[in-house]
Amino acid sequence: MSASHTAMVRFTDVTKTFKGSSGPFNAVDGVTLDIRKGEIFGVIGYSGAGKSTLVRLINALETVSGGSVEVDGTDLTGRSETELRKVRAGIGMIFQQFNLLSSRTVAGNIAYPLKVAGWDRARRAARVAELLEFVGIADKAKQYPNKLSGGQKQRVGIARALATNPSILLADEATSALDPETTQDVLALLKRVNRDLGVTVVVITHEMDVVKSICDRVAVMEHGKVVESGDVYPVFADPQHRATRRFVGATVKDRPSAKVLERLRHRHPHRLVTVAVHEDGSSGGRITDVLRDNDVQGTVVFGGISEVTERPFGSLTWELAGDDAAIERCVATLRSYTDVTDLGTAANPLVDPRAEDAAAAPDPGVDGSTGTAEPGLAASAPYPVPGSTLAGSAEGGTLAPGVPRFDKPRTDGSTEGGAR
Ligand SMILES: Nc1ncnc2c1ncn2[C@@H]1O[C@H](COP(=O)(O)OP(=O)(O)OP(=O)(O)O)[C@@H](O)[C@H]1O
């Protein structure tokens, strides 16, 4: 559904202090943020960043130490338990481990919150049938949770969370225990919950892929603070904070890391430049025009294009060979309409700070300040483009027949021609 600009949740200078083993610390530290009615909002951060605490403040499972949280216009500060229960009734929640009652059937799990809310048997049965249909597991009504797959369990969790018609759904790492294919199915269901039912969805995750797939806007958290927030596409296209660059780099994997770059330079000693492919997806054709007009030979030696919020996103790294002045003219022209990162030549190498940040991305389960693990490297994707040559020996190997052209981005979110 299209989001309005009215705040469904408003955090104003919110702090949550816990007692730690070495004294009090702020798990949430001065957060000011609006989550709009009707949007899918992502909160991303490494383990311990404060995401769960922030979200638990929305349904008053935690209370603020400072600042205020408003839900649909109601300030939660100083409310009685009875008043908070009313607010909570409008908020559903799903969890990584599903939290289903093992002693109840699927139907029994979904009916449970309706029973608590005092619905009579006939109304409960009708609502449960409707929800089972909506989440696509009508045939599993009489099964017990231990007979279900992870994806089916999460569908039960979603149906249960939606039972009393909440206006907000909080999803705390809801796909983290699922395989990639099931993750996509559950994310598609969350999108339907948002679009068809008008529910505002707040997604907590440590995976930028989740944000990339379904979120309208995102907040990046580190050490209790929101370090960056905004519409998902611009955050991907121009990440400002190091933590954001790490998340983006780890999911898109379109830029060669220092190690890969070193190998590329052996095979491609001429000028290397990384050219961003954004929004309208037309930069591919324009690059070849610019090269042709300046009599510069271009070869794609690395790259990846996928989709972010259903728009093309990624970059291609080119080797440019020709007259120095002509190459400078090409780079200047390309810079007039897209982002160009100059990687220099084998003799005069330059680094890409974004690729460096991505390569330094820690394991998602680890706090961002301490990790040093390197994410998997994308194999490069050499493929022919009009007016340019193919890097026969480029990183990552051979040219598969039918490899799509770079100006036709794939829609499955994967790196073209490369392992992910
Ligand atoms: N009730 C509590 N008492 C004390 N410390 C807490 C409490 N709840 C959370 N914390 C601490 O607050 C910090 C933030 O935790 P939080 O669970 O919000 O982070 P997170 O980003 O959701 O991480 P994860 O993905 O690992 O759950 C962590 O250091 C955590 O140990």
PDBQT file of the ligand as one rigid body, heavy atoms in Angstrom, charges set to zero:
ROOT
HETATM    1  N1  LIG A 501      16.556  -6.659  29.465  1.00  0.00    +0.000 N 
HETATM    2  C1  LIG A 501      17.829  -6.371  29.245  1.00  0.00    +0.000 A 
HETATM    3  N2  LIG A 501      18.694  -6.155  30.259  1.00  0.00    +0.000 NA
HETATM    4  C2  LIG A 501      19.991  -5.836  30.034  1.00  0.00    +0.000 A 
HETATM    5  N3  LIG A 501      20.527  -5.704  28.805  1.00  0.00    +0.000 NA
HETATM    6  C3  LIG A 501      19.714  -5.902  27.760  1.00  0.00    +0.000 A 
HETATM    7  C4  LIG A 501      18.334  -6.238  27.899  1.00  0.00    +0.000 A 
HETATM    8  N4  LIG A 501      17.787  -6.376  26.657  1.00  0.00    +0.000 NA
HETATM    9  C5  LIG A 501      18.766  -6.127  25.771  1.00  0.00    +0.000 A 
HETATM   10  N5  LIG A 501      19.921  -5.852  26.412  1.00  0.00    +0.000 N 
HETATM   11  C6  LIG A 501      21.205  -5.500  25.806  1.00  0.00    +0.000 C 
HETATM   12  O1  LIG A 501      20.981  -4.346  25.012  1.00  0.00    +0.000 OA
HETATM   13  C7  LIG A 501      21.778  -4.385  23.807  1.00  0.00    +0.000 C 
HETATM   14  C8  LIG A 501      20.879  -4.277  22.610  1.00  0.00    +0.000 C 
HETATM   15  O2  LIG A 501      20.115  -5.479  22.528  1.00  0.00    +0.000 OA
HETATM   16  P1  LIG A 501      19.029  -5.737  21.386  1.00  0.00    +0.000 P 
HETATM   17  O3  LIG A 501      18.482  -7.116  21.613  1.00  0.00    +0.000 OA
HETATM   18  O4  LIG A 501      18.094  -4.603  21.345  1.00  0.00    +0.000 OA
HETATM   19  O5  LIG A 501      19.942  -5.699  20.101  1.00  0.00    +0.000 OA
HETATM   20  P2  LIG A 501      19.626  -6.256  18.657  1.00  0.00    +0.000 P 
HETATM   21  O6  LIG A 501      20.182  -5.262  17.709  1.00  0.00    +0.000 OA
HETATM   22  O7  LIG A 501      18.192  -6.596  18.535  1.00  0.00    +0.000 OA
HETATM   23  O8  LIG A 501      20.522  -7.543  18.608  1.00  0.00    +0.000 OA
HETATM   24  P3  LIG A 501      20.103  -9.068  18.309  1.00  0.00    +0.000 P 
HETATM   25  O9  LIG A 501      19.869  -9.109  16.829  1.00  0.00    +0.000 OA
HETATM   26  O10 LIG A 501      21.288  -9.849  18.737  1.00  0.00    +0.000 OA
HETATM   27  O11 LIG A 501      18.882  -9.326  19.134  1.00  0.00    +0.000 OA
HETATM   28  C9  LIG A 501      22.558  -5.678  23.882  1.00  0.00    +0.000 C 
HETATM   29  O12 LIG A 501      23.823  -5.391  24.410  1.00  0.00    +0.000 OA
HETATM   30  C10 LIG A 501      21.747  -6.538  24.848  1.00  0.00    +0.000 C 
HETATM   31  O13 LIG A 501      22.569  -7.462  25.499  1.00  0.00    +0.000 OA
ENDROOT
TORSDOF 0
